[in-house]
Amino acid sequence: MIRACGVGVSYGSVRAVADMSLSIAPGLTVLSGPSGSGKSTLLRVLSLIERPSLGEVFVHDVATSSLSWAELRALRRKEIAVVFQNPADNLISHLTVGENLRAAGASDCSLLDQLGLGGSATWRIGALSGGQQQRLAFGCALARGASVVIADEPTSQLDVKSADLVLETLESLPVPAVVASHDPRLVSLADLCVPLAAS
């Protein structure tokens, strides 16, 4: 669905990503590596937030380099859901749990049971733990009907118990997921692990 061919990203003389080719397959793909290895940069390219300096990103075999920024945004909204590492950045804080799901496109709140959040539809976001907020963020991604979920360090801001909730959710996603992480537990769950070295 998303394919990167010979992708490189440079910022002036700094090369953040060099000659990366990758096809997003069903299941969980984890980009692993230390800080400065280009994980987040590569995620921004795969999620069409940033254009590569070199190479091409294809979405459903459409070469994205020929698309305008408006077309890229439309394609991203239709096909890709991005979950950020800070739980608060993924949700609308003044809405309830159920209202967040409906704002993402869910027709009802039945998805909450699948997320282990049954009975929380009327709760305010602040009543959820960080792990519950991230789990809800993945639920909103599914409610949008995205073809792929991309997440940047989704467990890095969480305690172990909250991180476990997110790991359970990632294991059960019905669509491909691409995650940047150096969490060894997340790496061990990967169907495909792509190690990146610090440049």
C-alpha positions as CSV (number, residue, x, y, z in Angstrom):
1,M,0.0,0.0,0.0
2,I,2.9,2.4,0.9
3,R,6.2,1.8,-0.8
4,A,9.4,3.8,-0.4
5,C,12.0,3.5,-3.2
6,G,15.5,4.8,-2.7
7,V,14.3,7.5,-0.3
8,G,16.8,10.0,1.1
9,V,16.3,13.0,3.3
10,S,18.9,15.8,3.8
11,Y,18.8,19.0,5.8
12,G,21.6,21.1,4.4
13,S,24.8,19.0,4.8
14,V,23.1,16.6,7.3
15,R,21.8,13.4,5.9
16,A,18.9,12.1,8.1
17,V,17.9,9.2,5.9
18,A,20.0,7.6,3.2
19,D,18.8,5.3,0.3
20,M,15.9,3.6,2.2
21,S,13.6,1.2,0.3
22,L,10.7,-0.3,2.2
23,S,7.3,-1.8,1.5
24,I,4.6,-1.6,4.2
25,A,3.3,-5.1,4.6
26,P,0.3,-6.4,6.6
27,G,1.0,-6.6,10.3
28,L,3.4,-4.5,12.4
29,T,6.5,-2.9,11.0
30,V,8.8,-1.4,13.6
31,L,11.6,1.1,12.7
32,S,14.1,0.7,15.4
33,G,17.3,2.5,16.3
34,P,18.8,5.1,18.6
35,S,18.0,8.8,18.6
36,G,19.3,10.5,15.5
37,S,18.9,7.4,13.3
38,G,16.2,8.9,11.2
39,K,13.2,7.0,12.5
40,S,10.9,10.0,12.9
41,T,12.1,11.6,9.7
42,L,11.3,8.4,7.7
43,L,7.8,8.2,9.4
44,R,7.1,11.8,8.3
45,V,8.0,10.8,4.7
46,L,5.9,7.7,4.8
47,S,3.0,9.6,6.2
48,L,3.3,12.3,3.4
49,I,4.0,15.1,5.9
50,E,7.4,15.7,4.4
51,R,8.8,15.1,0.9
52,P,12.0,13.1,0.5
53,S,15.1,14.9,-0.9
54,L,15.7,11.8,-3.1
55,G,13.7,8.8,-4.2
56,E,10.0,8.2,-4.4
57,V,7.1,7.2,-2.1
58,F,4.2,5.4,-3.7
59,V,0.7,5.0,-2.2
60,H,-1.4,2.4,-4.0
61,D,1.2,2.7,-6.9
62,V,0.6,6.4,-7.2
63,A,4.0,8.3,-7.3
64,T,3.5,11.0,-4.7
65,S,6.3,13.3,-5.9
66,S,4.0,14.5,-8.7
67,L,1.2,15.5,-6.3
68,S,0.6,19.0,-5.0
69,W,0.7,19.7,-1.2
70,A,-3.1,19.9,-1.3
71,E,-3.3,16.5,-3.1
72,L,-0.9,15.0,-0.6
73,R,-3.0,16.2,2.3
74,A,-6.2,14.8,0.8
75,L,-4.4,11.4,0.2
76,R,-3.1,11.4,3.7
77,R,-6.5,12.1,5.2
78,K,-8.0,9.3,3.2
79,E,-5.4,6.6,3.6
80,I,-3.1,7.3,6.6
81,A,-3.8,7.8,10.3
82,V,-0.9,9.2,12.3
83,V,-0.6,8.7,16.1
84,F,1.8,11.0,17.8
85,Q,4.0,10.1,20.8
86,N,2.3,12.6,23.2
87,P,-1.2,11.2,24.0
88,A,-2.7,14.7,24.3
89,D,-1.7,15.5,20.7
90,N,-4.0,12.8,19.3
91,L,-7.3,13.7,20.8
92,I,-9.7,16.6,21.2
93,S,-9.4,17.4,24.9
94,H,-12.8,19.2,25.3
95,L,-14.8,16.3,23.8
96,T,-15.7,13.1,25.6
97,V,-14.3,9.7,24.7
98,G,-17.4,8.9,22.6
99,E,-17.4,12.3,20.9
100,N,-13.8,11.8,19.9
101,L,-14.7,8.5,18.2
102,R,-17.7,10.0,16.4
103,A,-15.6,13.0,15.3
104,A,-13.2,10.5,13.7
105,G,-16.1,8.9,11.8
106,A,-17.4,6.1,14.1
107,S,-21.2,5.6,13.9
108,D,-21.4,4.3,17.5
109,C,-19.1,3.6,20.4
110,S,-19.0,-0.3,20.1
111,L,-15.3,0.1,19.2
112,L,-14.6,1.0,22.8
113,D,-15.2,-2.6,23.9
114,Q,-12.6,-3.8,21.5
115,L,-10.2,-1.2,22.9
116,G,-10.8,-2.3,26.5
117,L,-12.5,1.1,27.2
118,G,-16.1,-0.1,27.5
119,G,-18.3,2.1,29.6
120,S,-16.0,5.2,29.1
121,A,-18.0,6.9,26.3
122,T,-19.1,9.8,28.5
123,W,-15.7,10.3,30.2
124,R,-13.6,13.4,29.6
125,I,-10.2,12.7,28.0
126,G,-8.5,13.9,31.2
127,A,-10.1,11.0,33.1
128,L,-8.1,8.5,30.9
129,S,-4.6,7.3,31.7
130,G,-1.9,8.0,29.1
131,G,-2.1,4.4,27.9
132,Q,-5.9,4.6,27.6
133,Q,-5.6,7.9,25.6
134,Q,-3.1,6.3,23.2
135,R,-5.4,3.3,22.9
136,L,-8.3,5.6,22.1
137,A,-6.1,7.4,19.5
138,F,-5.6,4.1,17.7
139,G,-9.4,3.6,17.9
140,C,-9.9,7.0,16.3
141,A,-7.5,6.0,13.6
142,L,-9.5,2.9,12.8
143,A,-12.8,4.8,12.9
144,R,-11.4,7.1,10.2
145,G,-11.1,4.0,7.9
146,A,-7.4,4.6,7.3
147,S,-5.6,1.9,5.3
148,V,-2.4,2.2,7.4
149,V,-1.6,3.5,10.9
150,I,1.7,5.3,11.5
151,A,2.9,5.9,15.1
152,D,5.9,7.7,16.4
153,E,7.2,6.3,19.7
154,P,3.7,5.6,21.0
155,T,5.0,4.1,24.3
156,S,7.8,6.5,25.0
157,Q,5.8,8.9,27.3
158,L,4.1,6.1,29.2
159,D,4.7,4.0,32.3
160,V,5.0,0.2,31.9
161,K,1.4,-0.6,32.6
162,S,0.1,2.1,30.2
163,A,2.6,1.0,27.6
164,D,1.3,-2.6,27.9
165,L,-2.2,-1.3,26.9
166,V,-0.8,0.2,23.8
167,L,1.2,-2.9,22.9
168,E,-2.0,-5.0,23.2
169,T,-3.7,-2.6,20.8
170,L,-0.9,-2.6,18.3
171,E,-1.0,-6.4,18.2
172,S,-4.7,-6.5,17.3
173,L,-4.9,-3.7,14.7
174,P,-6.7,-5.0,11.6
175,V,-4.7,-2.7,9.3
176,P,-0.9,-2.5,8.7
177,A,0.9,-0.4,11.3
178,V,4.3,1.3,11.0
179,V,5.9,2.3,14.3
180,A,9.1,4.1,15.2
181,S,10.4,2.8,18.6
182,H,13.4,1.7,20.6
183,D,11.1,-0.2,23.1
184,P,12.5,-3.8,23.0
185,R,9.1,-5.2,23.8
186,L,7.6,-3.5,20.8
187,V,10.5,-4.6,18.6
188,S,9.8,-8.2,19.7
189,L,6.2,-8.0,18.5
190,A,7.2,-6.8,15.0
191,D,6.3,-8.8,11.9
192,L,9.1,-6.8,10.3
193,C,11.8,-4.9,12.1
194,V,13.8,-2.3,10.1
195,P,16.9,-1.4,12.1
196,L,18.3,2.1,11.4
197,A,21.7,3.3,12.5
198,A,22.6,6.8,13.7
199,S,24.0,8.9,10.9
